[in-house]
């Protein structure tokens, strides 16, 4: 217990069990790279590479029976994919000293992402690639279950933006709601390592939060007590979308991480950041952590 108290806050708050969810060889290196980027150097850190085999969609042949050739092709394809990704994962991880393993799991759904949710119950965070339109294995996967059902924060790795060498500058989108607050605290291990963290609240006067006189200050104070170098900002959109305002702040700060709460479709209609979740998933400016 005494030795734990002697450790710096960053070490005590580190992600210890990290899932690297890999759907294709194309996204493997960036997902593994991001997992290694956020991993602590502690011997207690463990990275689990996961490839999920989705349930096949099998259609009936002209006689009314299931076409087994489709099932066999499905199994063979995923056998080859999983073996190739397993080799790549082990090769990438062998260059470091972080404890690791690779698992192949079956999903009860046709979505590979849905198969990760059970494993996520025993992990701190999930790393996944942003769906790439040029990669059929990722773009055809519905990623909603990762954020909405896993109960864990998900760090998405963009396919167009190079992986940063470190996470120095962070922008946190805040709107006074539970999801945004949850995302901020779920990202604490990363915020503690950052040189600068900006809490950005777009149009706070439109909210019912009693602290709008100093928007974002209660959250900033709470994070500062953990040792985060945090700065709250209230921004008037002047009619611009929250998406544009946040993207501009990310660009101005040269942020290497964006943190935001994730919202279901019904909640999107109620939220001042309405289109941000889907917009960021479609065009990701940097590493993006989502939580709900």
C-alpha positions as CSV (number, residue, x, y, z in Angstrom):
1,X,0.0,0.0,0.0
2,X,2.8,2.4,0.9
3,X,4.6,1.8,-2.4
4,X,1.3,2.6,-4.3
5,X,1.1,5.9,-2.4
6,X,4.7,6.7,-3.5
7,X,3.9,6.4,-7.2
8,X,3.2,9.5,-9.2
9,X,-0.5,10.2,-10.0
10,X,0.1,9.4,-13.7
11,X,1.3,5.9,-12.8
12,X,-1.6,5.2,-10.4
13,X,-4.2,6.4,-12.9
14,X,-2.7,4.5,-15.9
15,X,-4.7,2.2,-18.2
16,X,-3.6,-1.3,-17.2
17,X,-5.7,-3.6,-19.4
18,X,-6.0,-2.3,-23.0
19,X,-8.0,-4.0,-25.8
20,X,-6.7,-3.4,-29.3
21,X,-9.7,-4.3,-31.5
22,X,-8.4,-5.1,-35.0
23,X,-10.6,-5.9,-37.9
24,X,-8.1,-5.9,-40.8
25,X,-4.5,-5.9,-41.7
26,X,-5.0,-2.4,-43.1
27,X,-5.8,-0.9,-39.7
28,X,-3.7,-3.2,-37.6
29,X,-0.5,-1.0,-37.3
30,X,-2.4,2.2,-36.3
31,X,-4.5,0.4,-33.7
32,X,-1.5,-1.4,-32.2
33,X,0.5,1.8,-32.3
34,X,-2.2,3.7,-30.4
35,X,-2.4,1.0,-27.8
36,X,1.3,1.2,-27.2
37,X,1.2,5.0,-27.2
38,X,-1.2,5.1,-24.2
39,X,0.2,2.1,-22.4
40,X,2.1,2.6,-19.2
41,X,5.7,1.4,-19.0
42,X,4.6,-0.5,-15.9
43,X,5.0,-4.2,-15.8
44,X,1.3,-4.4,-14.8
45,X,0.1,-3.1,-18.2
46,X,-1.3,-5.7,-20.6
47,X,-2.5,-5.3,-24.2
48,X,-5.0,-7.7,-25.6
49,X,-5.3,-7.9,-29.3
50,X,-8.8,-9.1,-30.4
51,X,-10.1,-10.2,-33.7
52,X,-13.8,-11.1,-33.8
53,X,-15.5,-13.5,-36.2
54,X,-19.0,-12.2,-36.9
55,X,-22.0,-14.5,-37.3
56,X,-22.4,-15.3,-41.0
57,X,-25.4,-14.2,-42.9
58,X,-26.4,-17.3,-44.8
59,X,-29.0,-17.2,-47.5
60,X,-31.1,-20.1,-48.8
61,X,-30.4,-21.7,-52.2
62,X,-33.1,-22.2,-54.8
63,X,-34.2,-25.4,-53.1
64,X,-34.9,-23.6,-49.8
65,X,-31.9,-25.0,-47.9
66,X,-29.1,-22.9,-46.5
67,X,-26.2,-22.4,-48.9
68,X,-23.3,-24.0,-47.1
69,X,-20.8,-22.7,-49.6
70,X,-21.3,-19.2,-48.3
71,X,-20.8,-20.3,-44.7
72,X,-17.6,-22.2,-45.7
73,X,-16.3,-19.1,-47.6
74,X,-17.1,-16.9,-44.5
75,X,-15.2,-19.2,-42.2
76,X,-12.2,-19.5,-44.5
77,X,-11.9,-15.8,-45.0
78,X,-11.9,-15.0,-41.3
79,X,-9.5,-17.9,-40.6
80,X,-7.0,-16.3,-43.0
81,X,-7.7,-12.8,-41.7
82,X,-7.3,-13.7,-38.0
83,X,-4.1,-15.6,-38.7
84,X,-2.5,-12.8,-40.6
85,X,-3.5,-10.2,-38.0
86,X,-2.3,-12.4,-35.2
87,X,1.1,-12.7,-36.8
88,X,1.2,-8.9,-37.4
89,X,0.2,-8.2,-33.8
90,X,2.8,-10.5,-32.3
91,X,5.5,-9.0,-34.6
92,X,4.6,-5.4,-33.6
93,X,4.4,-6.2,-29.9
94,X,7.6,-8.2,-29.9
95,X,9.6,-5.0,-30.4
96,X,8.7,-3.8,-26.9
97,X,8.4,-5.1,-23.4
98,X,4.7,-4.7,-22.8
99,X,2.8,-7.8,-21.7
100,X,0.4,-8.9,-24.4
101,X,-1.8,-11.6,-25.9
102,X,-4.0,-12.2,-28.9
103,X,-7.5,-13.6,-28.9
104,X,-9.9,-14.7,-31.6
105,X,-13.6,-14.4,-30.4
106,X,-16.9,-15.1,-32.1
107,X,-19.6,-12.5,-32.2
108,X,-23.2,-13.5,-31.9
109,X,-24.0,-10.6,-34.2
110,X,-23.1,-9.9,-37.8
111,X,-21.1,-6.9,-36.5
112,X,-17.5,-7.6,-35.4
113,X,-17.7,-4.7,-32.9
114,X,-20.5,-6.4,-31.0
115,X,-18.2,-9.3,-30.2
116,X,-15.9,-7.1,-28.2
117,X,-18.4,-6.1,-25.6
118,X,-18.0,-9.2,-23.4
119,X,-14.2,-9.0,-23.3
120,X,-14.4,-5.2,-22.6
121,X,-16.0,-6.0,-19.2
122,X,-12.5,-6.9,-18.0
123,X,-10.6,-4.0,-19.6
124,X,-10.0,-0.3,-18.9
125,X,-10.3,0.9,-22.5
126,X,-10.8,-0.2,-26.1
127,X,-8.7,1.0,-29.0
128,X,-10.4,0.8,-32.4
129,X,-9.8,2.2,-35.9
130,X,-12.0,4.8,-37.4
131,X,-14.0,3.1,-40.2
132,X,-12.0,3.5,-43.4
133,X,-14.1,3.7,-46.6
134,X,-11.2,2.0,-48.5
135,X,-11.2,-0.9,-46.1
136,X,-14.3,-3.2,-46.4
137,X,-13.6,-5.0,-43.2
138,X,-13.8,-1.8,-41.1
139,X,-16.2,0.4,-43.1
140,X,-18.9,-2.3,-43.1
141,X,-18.8,-2.8,-39.4
142,X,-21.3,-1.0,-37.2
143,X,-19.2,0.6,-34.4
144,X,-22.1,1.7,-32.2
145,X,-21.9,-1.3,-29.8
146,X,-18.3,-0.4,-28.9
147,X,-19.3,2.9,-27.3
148,X,-23.0,2.3,-26.5
149,X,-22.8,-1.2,-25.0
150,X,-19.3,-2.0,-23.8
151,X,-19.4,0.3,-20.8
152,X,-15.8,1.3,-21.5
153,X,-14.2,4.4,-23.1
154,X,-13.2,3.8,-26.8
155,X,-10.2,5.5,-28.3
156,X,-10.7,5.8,-32.1
157,X,-7.7,6.0,-34.3
158,X,-8.1,8.1,-37.5
159,X,-7.1,6.5,-40.8
160,X,-5.9,9.8,-42.4
161,X,-4.0,11.4,-39.6
162,X,-0.6,10.1,-38.6
163,X,-0.3,8.8,-35.0
164,X,1.3,11.4,-32.7
165,X,4.5,10.7,-30.9
166,X,2.8,11.8,-27.6
167,X,-0.5,13.2,-26.4
168,X,0.5,16.7,-25.4
169,X,-2.6,18.8,-26.2
170,X,-6.1,17.8,-25.5
171,X,-9.5,19.3,-26.3
172,X,-12.5,18.1,-24.2
173,X,-16.0,18.9,-25.5
174,X,-18.3,19.7,-22.6
175,X,-22.0,20.6,-22.3
176,X,-22.8,20.1,-18.7
177,X,-24.3,16.6,-19.4
178,X,-23.5,13.2,-17.8
179,X,-22.0,11.8,-21.0
180,X,-19.5,14.6,-21.4
181,X,-18.5,14.5,-17.8
182,X,-18.0,10.7,-18.0
183,X,-15.8,11.0,-21.0
184,X,-13.6,13.6,-19.3
185,X,-13.0,11.4,-16.2
186,X,-12.6,8.3,-18.3
187,X,-9.8,10.0,-20.1
188,X,-7.9,11.0,-16.9
189,X,-4.9,8.8,-17.5
190,X,-4.3,10.7,-20.8
191,X,-5.2,14.1,-19.4
192,X,-2.6,13.7,-16.6
193,X,0.2,13.2,-19.2
194,X,-0.9,16.1,-21.4
195,X,0.9,19.5,-21.2
196,X,-2.4,21.3,-21.8
197,X,-6.1,20.4,-21.7
198,X,-8.8,22.8,-22.9
199,X,-12.4,22.2,-21.7
200,X,-14.6,23.8,-24.5
201,X,-18.2,24.6,-23.9
202,X,-20.1,25.9,-26.9
203,X,-23.0,28.3,-26.2
204,X,-23.2,27.5,-22.5
205,X,-25.9,30.2,-22.0
206,X,-28.3,27.9,-23.8
207,X,-27.9,25.3,-21.1
208,X,-29.8,25.0,-17.8
209,X,-26.6,24.5,-15.7
210,X,-26.5,26.8,-12.7
211,X,-22.8,27.4,-13.2
212,X,-23.1,29.1,-16.6
213,X,-21.6,32.3,-15.1
214,X,-18.2,30.5,-15.2
215,X,-18.9,27.7,-17.7
216,X,-17.0,24.5,-17.2
217,X,-15.3,25.7,-14.0
218,X,-16.6,22.9,-11.7
219,X,-15.3,20.2,-14.0
220,X,-12.0,22.0,-14.5
221,X,-11.6,22.4,-10.8
222,X,-12.3,18.6,-10.3
223,X,-9.7,17.7,-12.9
224,X,-7.2,20.2,-11.6
225,X,-7.4,18.5,-8.2
226,X,-6.1,15.4,-9.9
227,X,-3.2,17.3,-11.3
228,X,-4.5,18.1,-14.8
229,X,-3.3,21.3,-16.4
230,X,-6.7,22.4,-17.5
231,X,-8.3,25.6,-18.9
232,X,-12.0,26.1,-19.3
233,X,-13.3,28.0,-22.4
234,X,-16.8,29.2,-23.1
235,X,-17.3,29.9,-26.8
236,X,-20.2,31.7,-28.5
237,X,-20.9,29.9,-31.8
238,X,-22.4,33.0,-33.4
239,X,-24.6,30.7,-35.4
240,X,-21.9,28.3,-36.5
241,X,-22.4,24.6,-35.8
242,X,-20.8,23.2,-32.6
243,X,-18.9,20.8,-35.0
244,X,-17.2,23.7,-36.8
245,X,-16.4,25.5,-33.5
246,X,-14.8,22.4,-32.0
247,X,-12.8,21.5,-35.1
248,X,-11.4,25.0,-35.3
249,X,-10.3,24.8,-31.6
250,X,-8.7,21.4,-32.3
251,X,-6.8,22.8,-35.3
252,X,-5.7,26.0,-33.5
253,X,-4.4,23.9,-30.5
254,X,-2.8,21.3,-32.8
255,X,-4.5,18.9,-30.5
256,X,-3.4,15.3,-30.5
257,X,-6.6,14.1,-28.7
258,X,-10.2,15.1,-28.7
259,X,-12.5,13.8,-25.9
260,X,-16.3,13.8,-26.1
261,X,-19.4,12.1,-24.8
262,X,-21.2,9.8,-27.2
263,X,-24.9,10.0,-27.7
264,X,-27.6,7.7,-29.0
265,X,-29.7,8.9,-31.9
266,X,-32.6,10.0,-29.7
267,X,-30.2,12.0,-27.4
268,X,-28.5,13.6,-30.4
269,X,-31.7,15.5,-31.1
270,X,-31.6,17.0,-27.6
271,X,-27.9,17.9,-27.5
272,X,-26.3,21.2,-28.5
273,X,-23.5,19.1,-30.1
274,X,-26.2,17.4,-32.1
275,X,-24.2,16.3,-35.2
276,X,-20.8,16.1,-33.6
277,X,-20.7,12.4,-32.8
278,X,-21.5,11.3,-36.4
279,X,-19.5,14.0,-38.0
280,X,-16.3,13.1,-36.0
281,X,-16.8,9.5,-36.8
282,X,-16.9,10.4,-40.5
283,X,-14.1,12.9,-40.5
284,X,-11.8,12.4,-37.5
285,X,-9.2,15.2,-37.0
286,X,-7.1,13.4,-34.4
287,X,-7.2,10.6,-31.9
288,X,-10.8,10.7,-30.4
289,X,-11.9,9.2,-27.1
290,X,-15.7,8.7,-26.8
291,X,-17.5,7.5,-23.7
292,X,-21.1,7.3,-22.4
